[in-house]
């Protein structure tokens, strides 16, 4: 059991209190993971600035990366949060489960992106040549590759933070991924 508490608004710096107010206004609540970053006077603001930066990827494409990488890193918090966000972005429960395996057979471009994100995460940055070629063959560019690596880094930060702190999941908990072998 984690001893890493989730601070309340009254327990964080004034700057973080202002960020909590913005999150409450925009999301309706402050996710426990974000609140826990607020133990630091700077981590929450820095992370949100990074996470809210511009990218060439759509919201759906970002969720493809988030789900594939969070599964590799076995982060139940991020899998739960991004399952909910993935549904808000139009993915079905079955599609989300496929994305978590690093596959999107329902869409060729998203499939290449899911495979790329999974390969980068599994191989600690060294995606296979085949996966990179497939990524480019569906229309992604070298700029897309740079943006994808940044998004993989962003979700890896939250995956590692939760795996270390084990703060309570405050989203509907994602169902376990059951892989069958023959």
Order of alpha helices (4+ residues) and beta strands (2+ residues): alpha-alpha-alpha-alpha-alpha-alpha-alpha-alpha-alpha
